[in-house]
Amino acid sequence: MRKLLFQSLFRRPFTEQAPSSDDAAVAELATALGRTARRRLGRSLSIREIDAGSCNGCELEIHALNNAYYDVERFGLRFVASPRHADVLMVTGPVTRNMREALERTWHATPDPKWVVAVGDCARDGGCFAGSYAVVGGVSAVIPVDLHISGCPPTPMAMLRGLLALLERADTAAVTS
Ligand code: SF4
């Protein structure tokens, strides 16, 4: 015990070094996303997160978007409590049989225009849970998907990049139509 205490005084912490608090890349990406949302929608982008059966690893990364480091709300991106207020549904996990109906009903409750973003490898095709008796499959097996962000789990930066690409694509389509 004494040896352990002594070691802990000199051992480096196991936790990763926190990123610097003035990461310009986050600000640049989130600013571009907020600006594109205002151009496309005339207001902030509202996101509803749905866990369709994930291991919660993807949720931790999505929640990080709201932590003190990323704090995306300052750039005009909001997570909302109801699909009725949402523009984007971010869906994680393989879709489990128990969550299938809830996911369908959430999609129907979201007003048009709406986009569905499947977040994480499980959301593509069930990932490491594919083939389980409890799993229907990826998100596209239940509702239409506009964008897939791969990773297990994807990083918050990958999610910001994905959302920006989605809105830019929608913006270009609106201009040309
Ligand atoms: S992609 Fe990875 S982190 Fe996300 S739900 Fe699947 S296993 Fe979990």
Backbone and ligand atoms as CSV (ligand in chain L), in Angstrom:
chain,resi,resn,atom,element,x,y,z
A,1,MET,N,N,0.837,-1.210,0.000
A,1,MET,CA,C,0.000,0.000,0.000
A,1,MET,C,C,0.870,1.257,0.000
A,2,ARG,N,N,1.891,1.224,0.864
A,2,ARG,CA,C,2.773,2.384,0.928
A,2,ARG,C,C,3.498,2.588,-0.411
A,3,LYS,N,N,3.830,1.424,-1.031
A,3,LYS,CA,C,4.524,1.478,-2.316
A,3,LYS,C,C,3.616,2.117,-3.387
A,4,LEU,N,N,2.333,1.716,-3.375
A,4,LEU,CA,C,1.374,2.275,-4.339
A,4,LEU,C,C,1.223,3.782,-4.164
A,5,LEU,N,N,1.091,4.199,-2.914
A,5,LEU,CA,C,0.952,5.629,-2.634
A,5,LEU,C,C,2.184,6.395,-3.113
A,6,PHE,N,N,3.338,5.818,-2.895
A,6,PHE,CA,C,4.592,6.458,-3.291
A,6,PHE,C,C,4.654,6.580,-4.817
A,7,GLN,N,N,4.256,5.470,-5.501
A,7,GLN,CA,C,4.274,5.498,-6.976
A,7,GLN,C,C,3.323,6.552,-7.515
A,8,SER,N,N,2.149,6.658,-6.878
A,8,SER,CA,C,1.149,7.591,-7.405
A,8,SER,C,C,1.616,9.043,-7.308
A,9,LEU,N,N,2.571,9.307,-6.435
A,9,LEU,CA,C,3.084,10.674,-6.327
A,9,LEU,C,C,3.900,11.057,-7.558
A,10,PHE,N,N,4.542,10.060,-8.184
A,10,PHE,CA,C,5.465,10.364,-9.278
A,10,PHE,C,C,4.978,9.907,-10.656
A,11,ARG,N,N,3.966,9.028,-10.674
A,11,ARG,CA,C,3.495,8.517,-11.966
A,11,ARG,C,C,2.671,9.582,-12.680
A,12,ARG,N,N,2.817,9.601,-14.002
A,12,ARG,CA,C,1.997,10.540,-14.779
A,12,ARG,C,C,0.547,10.082,-14.744
A,13,PRO,N,N,-0.423,10.979,-14.804
A,13,PRO,CA,C,-1.834,10.553,-14.802
A,13,PRO,C,C,-2.157,9.738,-16.048
A,14,PHE,N,N,-3.097,8.790,-15.929
A,14,PHE,CA,C,-3.479,7.956,-17.070
A,14,PHE,C,C,-4.365,8.719,-18.046
A,15,THR,N,N,-4.996,9.768,-17.584
A,15,THR,CA,C,-5.912,10.511,-18.452
A,15,THR,C,C,-5.146,11.237,-19.553
A,16,GLU,N,N,-5.804,11.414,-20.690
A,16,GLU,CA,C,-5.172,12.129,-21.800
A,16,GLU,C,C,-5.097,13.610,-21.479
A,17,GLN,N,N,-4.116,14.233,-22.099
A,17,GLN,CA,C,-3.980,15.676,-21.940
A,17,GLN,C,C,-5.216,16.368,-22.522
A,18,ALA,N,N,-5.774,17.297,-21.782
A,18,ALA,CA,C,-6.935,18.028,-22.308
A,18,ALA,C,C,-6.492,18.902,-23.472
A,19,PRO,N,N,-7.343,19.042,-24.512
A,19,PRO,CA,C,-6.966,19.921,-25.620
A,19,PRO,C,C,-6.905,21.370,-25.148
A,20,SER,N,N,-6.132,22.180,-25.868
A,20,SER,CA,C,-6.050,23.581,-25.467
A,20,SER,C,C,-7.417,24.228,-25.649
A,21,SER,N,N,-7.707,25.211,-24.815
A,21,SER,CA,C,-9.059,25.766,-24.815
A,21,SER,C,C,-9.310,26.742,-25.949
A,22,ASP,N,N,-8.273,27.058,-26.729
A,22,ASP,CA,C,-8.504,28.020,-27.822
A,22,ASP,C,C,-8.270,27.339,-29.170
A,23,ASP,N,N,-8.873,26.183,-29.356
A,23,ASP,CA,C,-8.672,25.453,-30.598
A,23,ASP,C,C,-9.398,26.159,-31.734
A,24,ALA,N,N,-8.623,26.791,-32.607
A,24,ALA,CA,C,-9.217,27.596,-33.684
A,24,ALA,C,C,-10.003,26.730,-34.660
A,25,ALA,N,N,-9.601,25.463,-34.812
A,25,ALA,CA,C,-10.279,24.594,-35.783
A,25,ALA,C,C,-11.735,24.376,-35.401
A,26,VAL,N,N,-11.996,24.203,-34.092
A,26,VAL,CA,C,-13.376,24.007,-33.628
A,26,VAL,C,C,-14.193,25.253,-33.940
A,27,ALA,N,N,-13.635,26.406,-33.585
A,27,ALA,CA,C,-14.359,27.657,-33.790
A,27,ALA,C,C,-14.649,27.875,-35.275
A,28,GLU,N,N,-13.648,27.578,-36.123
A,28,GLU,CA,C,-13.807,27.804,-37.563
A,28,GLU,C,C,-14.912,26.913,-38.134
A,29,LEU,N,N,-14.862,25.634,-37.748
A,29,LEU,CA,C,-15.826,24.662,-38.263
A,29,LEU,C,C,-17.242,24.979,-37.775
A,30,ALA,N,N,-17.365,25.240,-36.468
A,30,ALA,CA,C,-18.685,25.492,-35.900
A,30,ALA,C,C,-19.260,26.816,-36.399
A,31,THR,N,N,-18.391,27.808,-36.617
A,31,THR,CA,C,-18.867,29.090,-37.161
A,31,THR,C,C,-19.413,28.883,-38.569
A,32,ALA,N,N,-18.676,28.120,-39.378
A,32,ALA,CA,C,-19.132,27.851,-40.750
A,32,ALA,C,C,-20.458,27.098,-40.732
A,33,LEU,N,N,-20.589,26.177,-39.793
A,33,LEU,CA,C,-21.831,25.406,-39.693
A,33,LEU,C,C,-22.998,26.312,-39.291
A,34,GLY,N,N,-22.775,27.154,-38.288
A,34,GLY,CA,C,-23.823,28.067,-37.836
A,34,GLY,C,C,-24.238,29.022,-38.951
A,35,ARG,N,N,-23.244,29.512,-39.729
A,35,ARG,CA,C,-23.526,30.454,-40.814
A,35,ARG,C,C,-24.331,29.762,-41.925
A,36,THR,N,N,-23.927,28.547,-42.254
A,36,THR,CA,C,-24.642,27.810,-43.316
A,36,THR,C,C,-26.074,27.511,-42.884
A,37,ALA,N,N,-26.251,27.182,-41.594
A,37,ALA,CA,C,-27.606,26.903,-41.096
A,37,ALA,C,C,-28.482,28.135,-41.203
A,38,ARG,N,N,-27.940,29.288,-40.862
A,38,ARG,CA,C,-28.746,30.519,-40.937
A,38,ARG,C,C,-29.093,30.856,-42.383
A,39,ARG,N,N,-28.136,30.586,-43.305
A,39,ARG,CA,C,-28.412,30.859,-44.716
A,39,ARG,C,C,-29.483,29.904,-45.244
A,40,ARG,N,N,-29.382,28.646,-44.839
A,40,ARG,CA,C,-30.300,27.624,-45.363
A,40,ARG,C,C,-31.664,27.691,-44.691
A,41,LEU,N,N,-31.663,27.927,-43.341
A,41,LEU,CA,C,-32.913,27.845,-42.582
A,41,LEU,C,C,-33.417,29.205,-42.111
A,42,GLY,N,N,-32.533,30.189,-42.110
A,42,GLY,CA,C,-32.899,31.506,-41.596
A,42,GLY,C,C,-32.835,31.576,-40.084
A,43,ARG,N,N,-32.249,30.587,-39.455
A,43,ARG,CA,C,-32.155,30.537,-37.980
A,43,ARG,C,C,-31.139,29.463,-37.583
A,44,SER,N,N,-31.073,29.216,-36.264
A,44,SER,CA,C,-30.136,28.211,-35.756
A,44,SER,C,C,-30.567,26.809,-36.173
A,45,LEU,N,N,-29.604,25.908,-36.174
A,45,LEU,CA,C,-29.883,24.505,-36.485
A,45,LEU,C,C,-30.288,23.785,-35.200
A,46,SER,N,N,-31.417,23.066,-35.247
A,46,SER,CA,C,-31.884,22.331,-34.067
A,46,SER,C,C,-31.705,20.830,-34.303
A,47,ILE,N,N,-31.102,20.190,-33.338
A,47,ILE,CA,C,-30.751,18.769,-33.477
A,47,ILE,C,C,-31.435,17.967,-32.381
A,48,ARG,N,N,-32.041,16.858,-32.783
A,48,ARG,CA,C,-32.600,15.914,-31.804
A,48,ARG,C,C,-31.778,14.635,-31.879
A,49,GLU,N,N,-31.265,14.213,-30.738
A,49,GLU,CA,C,-30.453,13.003,-30.693
A,49,GLU,C,C,-31.321,11.809,-30.316
A,50,ILE,N,N,-31.158,10.703,-31.036
A,50,ILE,CA,C,-31.928,9.494,-30.736
A,50,ILE,C,C,-30.974,8.325,-30.564
A,51,ASP,N,N,-31.039,7.700,-29.426
A,51,ASP,CA,C,-30.282,6.476,-29.190
A,51,ASP,C,C,-31.194,5.310,-29.549
A,52,ALA,N,N,-30.895,4.678,-30.685
A,52,ALA,CA,C,-31.756,3.584,-31.150
A,52,ALA,C,C,-31.275,2.225,-30.647
A,53,GLY,N,N,-30.236,2.253,-29.800
A,53,GLY,CA,C,-29.744,0.981,-29.253
A,53,GLY,C,C,-28.238,0.938,-29.114
A,54,SER,N,N,-27.601,2.114,-29.032
A,54,SER,CA,C,-26.136,2.146,-29.030
A,54,SER,C,C,-25.563,1.698,-27.684
A,55,CYS,N,N,-24.233,1.558,-27.656
A,55,CYS,CA,C,-23.545,1.193,-26.412
A,55,CYS,C,C,-23.284,2.425,-25.563
A,56,ASN,N,N,-23.704,3.597,-26.065
A,56,ASN,CA,C,-23.540,4.910,-25.429
A,56,ASN,C,C,-22.185,5.554,-25.682
A,57,GLY,N,N,-21.320,4.861,-26.408
A,57,GLY,CA,C,-20.041,5.477,-26.777
A,57,GLY,C,C,-20.276,6.667,-27.699
A,58,CYS,N,N,-21.172,6.489,-28.661
A,58,CYS,CA,C,-21.473,7.598,-29.582
A,58,CYS,C,C,-22.132,8.755,-28.835
A,59,GLU,N,N,-22.969,8.430,-27.847
A,59,GLU,CA,C,-23.640,9.491,-27.064
A,59,GLU,C,C,-22.601,10.356,-26.335
A,60,LEU,N,N,-21.579,9.691,-25.792
A,60,LEU,CA,C,-20.568,10.465,-25.057
A,60,LEU,C,C,-19.930,11.509,-25.968
A,61,GLU,N,N,-19.682,11.117,-27.228
A,61,GLU,CA,C,-19.051,12.062,-28.163
A,61,GLU,C,C,-20.040,13.146,-28.588
A,62,ILE,N,N,-21.305,12.769,-28.749
A,62,ILE,CA,C,-22.318,13.789,-29.095
A,62,ILE,C,C,-22.480,14.769,-27.932
A,63,HIS,N,N,-22.532,14.236,-26.720
A,63,HIS,CA,C,-22.664,15.120,-25.554
A,63,HIS,C,C,-21.474,16.065,-25.446
A,64,ALA,N,N,-20.315,15.608,-25.916
A,64,ALA,CA,C,-19.119,16.462,-25.841
A,64,ALA,C,C,-19.315,17.753,-26.637
A,65,LEU,N,N,-20.167,17.708,-27.653
A,65,LEU,CA,C,-20.404,18.932,-28.440
A,65,LEU,C,C,-20.961,20.051,-27.570
A,66,ASN,N,N,-21.582,19.681,-26.454
A,66,ASN,CA,C,-22.155,20.694,-25.565
A,66,ASN,C,C,-21.280,20.977,-24.350
A,67,ASN,N,N,-20.123,20.336,-24.270
A,67,ASN,CA,C,-19.316,20.579,-23.064
A,67,ASN,C,C,-18.583,21.922,-23.163
A,68,ALA,N,N,-17.846,22.221,-22.107
A,68,ALA,CA,C,-17.236,23.556,-22.031
A,68,ALA,C,C,-16.203,23.783,-23.127
A,69,TYR,N,N,-15.640,22.715,-23.670
A,69,TYR,CA,C,-14.609,22.873,-24.703
A,69,TYR,C,C,-15.226,23.185,-26.070
A,70,TYR,N,N,-16.171,22.323,-26.509
A,70,TYR,CA,C,-16.783,22.545,-27.835
A,70,TYR,C,C,-17.885,23.609,-27.768
A,71,ASP,N,N,-18.768,23.475,-26.798
A,71,ASP,CA,C,-19.805,24.487,-26.541
A,71,ASP,C,C,-20.434,25.009,-27.832
A,72,VAL,N,N,-20.988,24.100,-28.644
A,72,VAL,CA,C,-21.436,24.503,-29.985
A,72,VAL,C,C,-22.648,25.426,-29.970
A,73,GLU,N,N,-23.307,25.522,-28.833
A,73,GLU,CA,C,-24.467,26.401,-28.780
A,73,GLU,C,C,-24.065,27.860,-29.026
A,74,ARG,N,N,-22.822,28.205,-28.688
A,74,ARG,CA,C,-22.392,29.594,-28.920
A,74,ARG,C,C,-22.307,29.908,-30.409
A,75,PHE,N,N,-22.288,28.852,-31.275
A,75,PHE,CA,C,-22.248,29.068,-32.726
A,75,PHE,C,C,-23.621,28.875,-33.365
A,76,GLY,N,N,-24.644,28.700,-32.545
A,76,GLY,CA,C,-25.999,28.604,-33.083
A,76,GLY,C,C,-26.443,27.195,-33.403
A,77,LEU,N,N,-25.908,26.198,-32.710
A,77,LEU,CA,C,-26.365,24.816,-32.900
A,77,LEU,C,C,-27.002,24.369,-31.596
A,78,ARG,N,N,-28.263,23.944,-31.665
A,78,ARG,CA,C,-28.966,23.621,-30.424
A,78,ARG,C,C,-29.428,22.177,-30.428
A,79,PHE,N,N,-29.291,21.532,-29.275
A,79,PHE,CA,C,-29.898,20.215,-29.108
A,79,PHE,C,C,-31.256,20.438,-28.453
A,80,VAL,N,N,-32.303,19.886,-29.060
A,80,VAL,CA,C,-33.655,20.151,-28.568
A,80,VAL,C,C,-34.262,18.889,-27.966
A,81,ALA,N,N,-35.296,19.100,-27.140
A,81,ALA,CA,C,-35.875,17.999,-26.374
A,81,ALA,C,C,-36.997,17.291,-27.112
A,82,SER,N,N,-37.435,17.857,-28.236
A,82,SER,CA,C,-38.560,17.250,-28.952
A,82,SER,C,C,-38.254,17.185,-30.442
A,83,PRO,N,N,-38.622,16.091,-31.106
A,83,PRO,CA,C,-38.435,16.028,-32.562
A,83,PRO,C,C,-39.261,17.082,-33.283
A,84,ARG,N,N,-40.322,17.576,-32.646
A,84,ARG,CA,C,-41.169,18.585,-33.293
A,84,ARG,C,C,-40.427,19.909,-33.479
A,85,HIS,N,N,-39.321,20.084,-32.752
A,85,HIS,CA,C,-38.533,21.314,-32.868
A,85,HIS,C,C,-37.246,21.097,-33.654
A,86,ALA,N,N,-37.080,19.917,-34.232
A,86,ALA,CA,C,-35.774,19.547,-34.794
A,86,ALA,C,C,-35.722,19.703,-36.309
A,87,ASP,N,N,-34.509,20.037,-36.806
A,87,ASP,CA,C,-34.225,19.998,-38.241
A,87,ASP,C,C,-33.469,18.724,-38.580
A,88,VAL,N,N,-32.626,18.304,-37.651
A,88,VAL,CA,C,-31.773,17.141,-37.881
A,88,VAL,C,C,-32.019,16.101,-36.791
A,89,LEU,N,N,-32.166,14.847,-37.206
A,89,LEU,CA,C,-32.197,13.746,-36.245
A,89,LEU,C,C,-30.834,13.061,-36.312
A,90,MET,N,N,-30.117,13.069,-35.199
A,90,MET,CA,C,-28.838,12.333,-35.145
A,90,MET,C,C,-29.135,11.009,-34.458
A,91,VAL,N,N,-29.006,9.919,-35.204
A,91,VAL,CA,C,-29.395,8.608,-34.677
A,91,VAL,C,C,-28.152,7.754,-34.466
A,92,THR,N,N,-28.031,7.171,-33.291
A,92,THR,CA,C,-26.876,6.330,-32.973
A,92,THR,C,C,-27.301,4.879,-32.769
A,93,GLY,N,N,-26.312,4.024,-32.934
A,93,GLY,CA,C,-26.495,2.608,-32.596
A,93,GLY,C,C,-27.147,1.799,-33.684
A,94,PRO,N,N,-27.089,0.489,-33.520
A,94,PRO,CA,C,-27.912,-0.339,-34.390
A,94,PRO,C,C,-29.348,-0.103,-33.938
A,95,VAL,N,N,-30.298,-0.251,-34.836
A,95,VAL,CA,C,-31.692,-0.094,-34.397
A,95,VAL,C,C,-32.146,-1.419,-33.789
A,96,THR,N,N,-32.494,-1.356,-32.524
A,96,THR,CA,C,-32.970,-2.582,-31.866
A,96,THR,C,C,-34.456,-2.771,-32.155
A,97,ARG,N,N,-34.908,-3.991,-32.015
A,97,ARG,CA,C,-36.331,-4.265,-32.262
A,97,ARG,C,C,-37.198,-3.419,-31.329
A,98,ASN,N,N,-36.745,-3.233,-30.097
A,98,ASN,CA,C,-37.529,-2.450,-29.140
A,98,ASN,C,C,-37.606,-0.971,-29.508
A,99,MET,N,N,-36.614,-0.478,-30.249
A,99,MET,CA,C,-36.589,0.953,-30.574
A,99,MET,C,C,-37.116,1.267,-31.968
A,100,ARG,N,N,-37.424,0.248,-32.735
A,100,ARG,CA,C,-37.837,0.460,-34.128
A,100,ARG,C,C,-39.057,1.388,-34.234
A,101,GLU,N,N,-40.103,1.066,-33.498
A,101,GLU,CA,C,-41.326,1.875,-33.592
A,101,GLU,C,C,-41.075,3.301,-33.087
A,102,ALA,N,N,-40.319,3.416,-31.996
A,102,ALA,CA,C,-40.033,4.756,-31.454
A,102,ALA,C,C,-39.280,5.594,-32.476
A,103,LEU,N,N,-38.348,4.970,-33.196
A,103,LEU,CA,C,-37.591,5.699,-34.216
A,103,LEU,C,C,-38.511,6.130,-35.363
A,104,GLU,N,N,-39.365,5.235,-35.797
A,104,GLU,CA,C,-40.306,5.587,-36.879
A,104,GLU,C,C,-41.220,6.728,-36.453
A,105,ARG,N,N,-41.730,6.644,-35.246
A,105,ARG,CA,C,-42.651,7.686,-34.770
A,105,ARG,C,C,-41.933,9.021,-34.606
A,106,THR,N,N,-40.687,8.966,-34.157
A,106,THR,CA,C,-39.909,10.206,-34.015
A,106,THR,C,C,-39.703,10.846,-35.383
A,107,TRP,N,N,-39.396,10.018,-36.373
A,107,TRP,CA,C,-39.174,10.535,-37.742
A,107,TRP,C,C,-40.459,11.183,-38.270
A,108,HIS,N,N,-41.584,10.541,-38.054
A,108,HIS,CA,C,-42.854,11.113,-38.521
A,108,HIS,C,C,-43.189,12.407,-37.768
A,109,ALA,N,N,-42.768,12.507,-36.516
A,109,ALA,CA,C,-43.087,13.695,-35.705
A,109,ALA,C,C,-42.218,14.897,-36.052
A,110,THR,N,N,-41.138,14.660,-36.812
A,110,THR,CA,C,-40.226,15.754,-37.151
A,110,THR,C,C,-40.735,16.472,-38.400
A,111,PRO,N,N,-40.896,17.797,-38.324
A,111,PRO,CA,C,-41.438,18.517,-39.492
A,111,PRO,C,C,-40.442,18.570,-40.648
A,112,ASP,N,N,-40.965,18.630,-41.879
A,112,ASP,CA,C,-40.125,18.819,-43.072
A,112,ASP,C,C,-39.745,20.293,-43.173
A,113,PRO,N,N,-38.598,20.652,-43.743
A,113,PRO,CA,C,-37.571,19.728,-44.214
A,113,PRO,C,C,-36.763,19.180,-43.046
A,114,LYS,N,N,-36.429,17.917,-43.131
A,114,LYS,CA,C,-35.654,17.295,-42.051
A,114,LYS,C,C,-34.556,16.437,-42.663
A,115,TRP,N,N,-33.512,16.264,-41.889
A,115,TRP,CA,C,-32.404,15.425,-42.337
A,115,TRP,C,C,-32.119,14.397,-41.246
A,116,VAL,N,N,-31.750,13.217,-41.694
A,116,VAL,CA,C,-31.376,12.162,-40.748
A,116,VAL,C,C,-29.884,11.880,-40.898
A,117,VAL,N,N,-29.172,11.957,-39.789
A,117,VAL,CA,C,-27.745,11.653,-39.786
A,117,VAL,C,C,-27.533,10.407,-38.937
A,118,ALA,N,N,-27.010,9.360,-39.555
A,118,ALA,CA,C,-26.697,8.127,-38.826
A,118,ALA,C,C,-25.275,8.259,-38.291
A,119,VAL,N,N,-25.129,8.194,-36.972
A,119,VAL,CA,C,-23.838,8.458,-36.332
A,119,VAL,C,C,-23.218,7.158,-35.824
A,120,GLY,N,N,-22.007,6.860,-36.318
A,120,GLY,CA,C,-21.273,5.682,-35.824
A,120,GLY,C,C,-21.422,4.475,-36.732
A,121,ASP,N,N,-20.487,3.559,-36.592
A,121,ASP,CA,C,-20.460,2.367,-37.460
A,121,ASP,C,C,-21.690,1.485,-37.260
A,122,CYS,N,N,-22.203,1.436,-36.040
A,122,CYS,CA,C,-23.392,0.599,-35.794
A,122,CYS,C,C,-24.600,1.139,-36.541
A,123,ALA,N,N,-24.648,2.474,-36.678
A,123,ALA,CA,C,-25.803,3.083,-37.333
A,123,ALA,C,C,-25.809,2.801,-38.829
A,124,ARG,N,N,-24.643,2.385,-39.372
A,124,ARG,CA,C,-24.600,2.078,-40.808
A,124,ARG,C,C,-25.253,0.723,-41.103
A,125,ASP,N,N,-24.797,-0.296,-40.365
A,125,ASP,CA,C,-25.283,-1.641,-40.702
A,125,ASP,C,C,-25.412,-2.553,-39.476
A,126,GLY,N,N,-25.457,-1.963,-38.309
A,126,GLY,CA,C,-25.524,-2.767,-37.090
A,126,GLY,C,C,-24.167,-2.937,-36.424
A,127,GLY,N,N,-23.088,-2.673,-37.198
A,127,GLY,CA,C,-21.733,-2.745,-36.647
A,127,GLY,C,C,-21.455,-4.053,-35.935
A,128,CYS,N,N,-20.878,-3.948,-34.755
A,128,CYS,CA,C,-20.502,-5.158,-34.017
A,128,CYS,C,C,-21.729,-5.885,-33.452
A,129,PHE,N,N,-22.908,-5.261,-33.557
A,129,PHE,CA,C,-24.130,-5.922,-33.070
A,129,PHE,C,C,-24.919,-6.581,-34.208
A,130,ALA,N,N,-24.417,-6.447,-35.450
A,130,ALA,CA,C,-25.142,-6.992,-36.602
A,130,ALA,C,C,-25.350,-8.493,-36.418
A,131,GLY,N,N,-26.527,-8.951,-36.775
A,131,GLY,CA,C,-26.824,-10.384,-36.667
A,131,GLY,C,C,-27.456,-10.774,-35.354
A,132,SER,N,N,-27.462,-9.853,-34.394
A,132,SER,CA,C,-28.093,-10.175,-33.109
A,132,SER,C,C,-29.607,-10.309,-33.272
A,133,TYR,N,N,-30.198,-11.212,-32.522
A,133,TYR,CA,C,-31.653,-11.382,-32.591
A,133,TYR,C,C,-32.374,-10.107,-32.158
A,134,ALA,N,N,-31.680,-9.227,-31.411
A,134,ALA,CA,C,-32.327,-8.027,-30.876
A,134,ALA,C,C,-32.241,-6.838,-31.819
A,135,VAL,N,N,-31.535,-7.002,-32.963
A,135,VAL,CA,C,-31.223,-5.865,-33.814
A,135,VAL,C,C,-31.908,-5.984,-35.171
A,136,VAL,N,N,-32.517,-4.858,-35.614
A,136,VAL,CA,C,-33.153,-4.829,-36.935
A,136,VAL,C,C,-32.099,-4.612,-38.014
A,137,GLY,N,N,-31.109,-3.749,-37.710
A,137,GLY,CA,C,-30.053,-3.426,-38.676
A,137,GLY,C,C,-29.606,-1.993,-38.480
A,138,GLY,N,N,-29.086,-1.393,-39.557
A,138,GLY,CA,C,-28.682,0.007,-39.495
A,138,GLY,C,C,-29.895,0.921,-39.532
A,139,VAL,N,N,-29.650,2.216,-39.416
A,139,VAL,CA,C,-30.753,3.187,-39.368
A,139,VAL,C,C,-31.540,3.187,-40.682
A,140,SER,N,N,-30.822,3.016,-41.807
A,140,SER,CA,C,-31.513,3.074,-43.108
A,140,SER,C,C,-32.456,1.888,-43.315
A,141,ALA,N,N,-32.371,0.889,-42.455
A,141,ALA,CA,C,-33.317,-0.226,-42.552
A,141,ALA,C,C,-34.697,0.195,-42.046
A,142,VAL,N,N,-34.767,1.358,-41.370
A,142,VAL,CA,C,-36.031,1.786,-40.754
A,142,VAL,C,C,-36.507,3.135,-41.299
A,143,ILE,N,N,-35.599,4.097,-41.419
A,143,ILE,CA,C,-35.978,5.431,-41.935
A,143,ILE,C,C,-34.927,5.875,-42.958
A,144,PRO,N,N,-35.290,6.822,-43.862
A,144,PRO,CA,C,-34.302,7.289,-44.849
A,144,PRO,C,C,-33.162,8.048,-44.184
A,145,VAL,N,N,-31.950,7.789,-44.621
A,145,VAL,CA,C,-30.765,8.430,-44.042
A,145,VAL,C,C,-30.146,9.365,-45.072
A,146,ASP,N,N,-29.825,10.594,-44.671
A,146,ASP,CA,C,-29.210,11.567,-45.574
A,146,ASP,C,C,-27.700,11.568,-45.494
A,147,LEU,N,N,-27.175,11.199,-44.342
A,147,LEU,CA,C,-25.709,11.224,-44.173
A,147,LEU,C,C,-25.312,10.199,-43.137
A,148,HIS,N,N,-24.180,9.555,-43.396
A,148,HIS,CA,C,-23.633,8.651,-42.394
A,148,HIS,C,C,-22.270,9.178,-41.957
A,149,ILE,N,N,-22.065,9.257,-40.645
A,149,ILE,CA,C,-20.764,9.671,-40.105
A,149,ILE,C,C,-20.142,8.436,-39.477
A,150,SER,N,N,-19.067,7.958,-40.087
A,150,SER,CA,C,-18.482,6.694,-39.613
A,150,SER,C,C,-17.546,6.929,-38.436
A,151,GLY,N,N,-17.232,5.838,-37.757
A,151,GLY,CA,C,-16.341,5.886,-36.593
A,151,GLY,C,C,-16.949,5.093,-35.462
A,152,CYS,N,N,-16.096,4.661,-34.554
A,152,CYS,CA,C,-16.588,3.870,-33.419
A,152,CYS,C,C,-15.865,4.303,-32.139
A,153,PRO,N,N,-16.330,5.388,-31.559
A,153,PRO,CA,C,-17.338,6.328,-32.073
A,153,PRO,C,C,-16.672,7.420,-32.904
A,154,PRO,N,N,-17.455,8.160,-33.714
A,154,PRO,CA,C,-16.881,9.311,-34.409
A,154,PRO,C,C,-16.551,10.423,-33.413
A,155,THR,N,N,-15.572,11.232,-33.763
A,155,THR,CA,C,-15.189,12.334,-32.874
A,155,THR,C,C,-16.166,13.499,-33.039
A,156,PRO,N,N,-16.225,14.393,-32.065
A,156,PRO,CA,C,-17.062,15.591,-32.232
A,156,PRO,C,C,-16.697,16.384,-33.486
A,157,MET,N,N,-15.399,16.452,-33.811
A,157,MET,CA,C,-14.995,17.182,-35.021
A,157,MET,C,C,-15.546,16.509,-36.276
A,158,ALA,N,N,-15.541,15.170,-36.287
A,158,ALA,CA,C,-16.099,14.449,-37.444
A,158,ALA,C,C,-17.590,14.748,-37.569
A,159,MET,N,N,-18.273,14.871,-36.443
A,159,MET,CA,C,-19.706,15.188,-36.492
A,159,MET,C,C,-19.935,16.601,-37.022
A,160,LEU,N,N,-19.125,17.550,-36.565
A,160,LEU,CA,C,-19.268,18.924,-37.069
A,160,LEU,C,C,-19.008,18.976,-38.566
A,161,ARG,N,N,-17.957,18.245,-39.013
A,161,ARG,CA,C,-17.646,18.219,-40.450
A,161,ARG,C,C,-18.807,17.616,-41.236
A,162,GLY,N,N,-19.377,16.540,-40.699
A,162,GLY,CA,C,-20.492,15.868,-41.375
A,162,GLY,C,C,-21.705,16.769,-41.476
A,163,LEU,N,N,-22.043,17.449,-40.378
A,163,LEU,CA,C,-23.208,18.343,-40.393
A,163,LEU,C,C,-23.004,19.495,-41.376
A,164,LEU,N,N,-21.766,20.000,-41.423
A,164,LEU,CA,C,-21.478,21.102,-42.351
A,164,LEU,C,C,-21.638,20.619,-43.796
A,165,ALA,N,N,-21.113,19.426,-44.096
A,165,ALA,CA,C,-21.233,18.882,-45.458
A,165,ALA,C,C,-22.700,18.683,-45.820
A,166,LEU,N,N,-23.490,18.233,-44.875
A,166,LEU,CA,C,-24.913,17.994,-45.118
A,166,LEU,C,C,-25.628,19.298,-45.465
A,167,LEU,N,N,-25.379,20.334,-44.657
A,167,LEU,CA,C,-26.062,21.612,-44.892
A,167,LEU,C,C,-25.575,22.278,-46.169
A,168,GLU,N,N,-24.279,22.136,-46.462
A,168,GLU,CA,C,-23.761,22.742,-47.703
A,168,GLU,C,C,-24.379,22.070,-48.911
A,169,ARG,N,N,-24.556,20.748,-48.813
A,169,ARG,CA,C,-25.182,20.000,-49.909
A,169,ARG,C,C,-26.637,20.473,-50.088
A,170,ALA,N,N,-27.343,20.627,-48.961
A,170,ALA,CA,C,-28.733,21.072,-49.020
A,170,ALA,C,C,-28.827,22.496,-49.543
A,171,ASP,N,N,-27.845,23.331,-49.169
A,171,ASP,CA,C,-27.814,24.723,-49.601
A,171,ASP,C,C,-27.616,24.788,-51.109
A,172,THR,N,N,-26.685,23.982,-51.631
A,172,THR,CA,C,-26.406,23.961,-53.072
A,172,THR,C,C,-27.639,23.465,-53.824
A,173,ALA,N,N,-28.288,22.431,-53.295
A,173,ALA,CA,C,-29.485,21.880,-53.954
A,173,ALA,C,C,-30.587,22.925,-54.016
A,174,ALA,N,N,-30.734,23.729,-52.935
A,174,ALA,CA,C,-31.779,24.750,-52.898
A,174,ALA,C,C,-31.508,25.844,-53.920
A,175,VAL,N,N,-30.231,26.202,-54.104
A,175,VAL,CA,C,-29.866,27.259,-55.049
A,175,VAL,C,C,-30.103,26.814,-56.489
A,176,THR,N,N,-29.776,25.546,-56.780
A,176,THR,CA,C,-29.878,25.070,-58.171
A,176,THR,C,C,-31.292,24.630,-58.550
A,177,SER,N,N,-32.157,24.423,-57.547
A,177,SER,CA,C,-33.506,23.943,-57.908
A,177,SER,C,C,-34.443,25.112,-58.215
L,1,SF4,S1,S,-20.344,2.775,-33.257
L,1,SF4,FE1,FE,-19.070,2.080,-31.536
L,1,SF4,S2,S,-19.385,3.628,-29.949
L,1,SF4,FE2,FE,-21.073,3.873,-31.414
L,1,SF4,S3,S,-22.741,2.590,-30.625
L,1,SF4,FE3,FE,-21.551,1.291,-32.027
L,1,SF4,S4,S,-20.059,0.225,-30.711
L,1,SF4,FE4,FE,-20.858,1.972,-29.548
